[in-house]
């Protein structure tokens, strides 16, 4: 029964990640998987060609691997539940709002992780004869799961 439940949750997460985040009370691993799904959809909308997900390399796991602008991109996805705080000028048609930058997802990317991702990017780029690049996509999810924003890719050449 647990296997069936896990399978159904996984399918729900893949097919409707925003709805899943609102209704399912995701675990930490499910939050990360939903963030990766949302990031992949975002990159596809921007014209990136996804080549792989959750790839195991000699240097560790790569969240997303994509091609764009003649480069082989290793994309790290950071997803966090974050709080809204109300400050600054009002947004058109609504109350002023902004994400709390105290817990910005990108702050959890350590120099050691960045180095590991750079090595993985070089390795994957060598396989396909493209220039390596590294990108970060941040996924912000409100505490109740009702608001989701995808920011990125913020890229840097290696």
Beta strands, then each sheet from edge to edge (+ up, - down):
strand 1: 49-57
strand 2: 60-68
strand 3: 71-82
strand 4: 84-85
strand 5: 98-99
strand 6: 131-142
strand 7: 148-157
sheet 1: 1+ 2- 3+ 6+ 7-
sheet 2: 4+ 5-
end
